[in-house]
Amino acid sequence: MNVVDIGYSCYVSTDKIVAVTSPDTSPIKRIIQEARDRGSLIDCTFGKKNKSVIITVSDHVILSSRTAEYILGAEKGERND
């Protein structure tokens, strides 16, 4: 099982990720609100600004303070800390 670091010692299995996107568009904001309403929102920002949204196969929505480029680079092993 491969995992990707989404910041602050939080990890997500790469097998479970459907999409990694920016939180700035209206449809994504709607998805975040719907997930919050049904209780399937996971906030991993630790009070920082939300920079990416991860949607999983189980319809959970995960908020991260790392950018999508950072997360995707971490998934491919191209990130330099």
C-alpha positions, 0 to 999 in steps of 0.5 A, a space after each residue: 500500500 502506497 501512501 502520500 503525505 498531505 501535510 502535518 503527518 497526515 497520509 492518504 492511501 494512493 489507492 483511495 484517491 479519485 481526484 486532487 483539485 484546487 478548492 477555488 471553484 464553485 463546484 468544489 466548494 459545493 462538494 465541500 459543503 455537501 461533505 460537511 453536511 453529511 459528516 464525511 469531510 476530513 479537515 487536515 489543514 490544522 487551521 491553515 489555509 485550504 489549498 487542495 481538496 482530495 476526493 476519495 473512493 468512499 466519497 470522503 472529502 479531505 482538505 489539505 493545506 498543501 497544494 495539489 502540485 505538492 501532493 502529486 509530486 509527493 505521490 510520484 516521489 519528485 518532491 524535494 523537502 
